[in-house]
Amino acid sequence: MALNYVVLGERIRKLRTERRISQARLADMIDRSPTFVSRLERGEKGPSLDTLVLIADSLHTSLDSLLENNRTTVLRDRIPGVETEFFTCTAYEQFILYRCMIEIRNIIREGESLRKTVS
């Protein structure tokens, strides 16, 4: 079982921006480079456990909230084959696919909403 670094990175970015912390400031707080934080948030880099603890502490959140529903088995349990396809991609490809999936979901939901108002 592995972590989905794209989901983890997006969660870190969301918490960081909600708390109005710059990437440079977070990098200082966890004693890493701003480039590391940038790559982490894009899902290109995975943090060590020690770094993950520092990030959670710096963002005033728990490890549980950072890692919730973040295992690759979450995808596999829902749709057979998704994990294999998704995790054979590069981190950048995973990021693009994930963002596309979110946009498609939003379009579908918007279409459902429009259909209900027209009916």
SULQUI-V800968 format. One record per residue. N is the residue number from 1. PSI is psi in radians with two decimals (* if undefined). BURIAL is 1 if it has 9 or more other ideal C-beta (glycine too) atoms within 8 Angstrom, else 0. Layout:
n: {N | N}
psi: {PSI | PSI}
burial: {BURIAL | BURIAL}
This chain:
n: {1 | 2 | 3 | 4 | 5 | 6 | 7 | 8 | 9 | 10 | 11 | 12 | 13 | 14 | 15 | 16 | 17 | 18 | 19 | 20 | 21 | 22 | 23 | 24 | 25 | 26 | 27 | 28 | 29 | 30 | 31 | 32 | 33 | 34 | 35 | 36 | 37 | 38 | 39 | 40 | 41 | 42 | 43 | 44 | 45 | 46 | 47 | 48 | 49 | 50 | 51 | 52 | 53 | 54 | 55 | 56 | 57 | 58 | 59 | 60 | 61 | 62 | 63 | 64 | 65 | 66 | 67 | 68 | 69 | 70 | 71 | 72 | 73 | 74 | 75 | 76 | 77 | 78 | 79 | 80 | 81 | 82 | 83 | 84 | 85 | 86 | 87 | 88 | 89 | 90 | 91 | 92 | 93 | 94 | 95 | 96 | 97 | 98 | 99 | 100 | 101 | 102 | 103 | 104 | 105 | 106 | 107 | 108 | 109 | 110 | 111 | 112 | 113 | 114 | 115 | 116 | 117 | 118 | 119}
psi: {2.29 | 2.80 | 2.57 | 1.79 | -0.45 | -0.82 | -0.76 | -0.80 | -0.74 | -0.65 | -0.72 | -0.81 | -0.78 | -0.84 | -0.72 | -0.80 | -0.62 | -0.59 | 0.09 | 0.81 | 2.26 | 2.83 | -0.69 | -0.72 | -0.78 | -0.70 | -0.75 | -0.74 | -0.55 | 0.14 | 0.82 | 3.04 | 2.70 | -0.56 | -0.71 | -0.82 | -0.73 | -0.83 | -0.63 | -0.82 | -0.44 | -0.05 | 0.25 | -0.28 | 2.43 | 2.41 | 2.70 | 2.92 | -0.73 | -0.76 | -0.67 | -0.69 | -0.76 | -0.71 | -0.84 | -0.80 | -0.74 | -0.56 | 0.11 | 0.90 | 3.05 | 2.79 | -0.67 | -0.79 | -0.57 | -0.61 | -0.07 | 2.27 | 0.69 | 0.06 | 2.62 | -0.41 | -0.37 | -0.76 | -0.78 | -0.69 | -0.45 | -0.78 | 1.93 | 2.40 | -0.33 | -0.79 | -0.80 | -0.84 | -0.85 | -0.76 | 0.10 | -0.06 | 2.80 | 2.91 | -0.68 | -0.77 | -0.70 | -0.76 | -0.83 | -0.80 | -0.73 | -0.81 | -0.71 | -0.72 | -0.75 | -0.79 | -0.74 | -0.74 | -0.76 | -0.70 | -0.75 | -0.81 | -0.66 | -0.71 | -0.69 | -0.71 | -0.76 | -0.71 | -0.69 | -0.63 | -0.49 | -0.61 | *}
burial: {0 | 0 | 1 | 1 | 1 | 1 | 1 | 1 | 1 | 1 | 1 | 1 | 1 | 0 | 1 | 1 | 0 | 0 | 0 | 0 | 1 | 0 | 1 | 0 | 0 | 1 | 1 | 0 | 1 | 1 | 0 | 0 | 0 | 0 | 0 | 1 | 1 | 1 | 1 | 1 | 1 | 1 | 1 | 1 | 0 | 0 | 1 | 0 | 0 | 0 | 1 | 1 | 1 | 1 | 1 | 1 | 0 | 1 | 1 | 0 | 0 | 0 | 0 | 0 | 1 | 1 | 1 | 0 | 0 | 1 | 1 | 1 | 0 | 1 | 1 | 1 | 0 | 0 | 0 | 0 | 0 | 1 | 1 | 0 | 0 | 1 | 1 | 0 | 1 | 0 | 1 | 0 | 0 | 1 | 1 | 0 | 1 | 1 | 0 | 0 | 0 | 0 | 0 | 0 | 0 | 0 | 0 | 0 | 0 | 0 | 0 | 0 | 0 | 0 | 0 | 0 | 0 | 0 | 0}
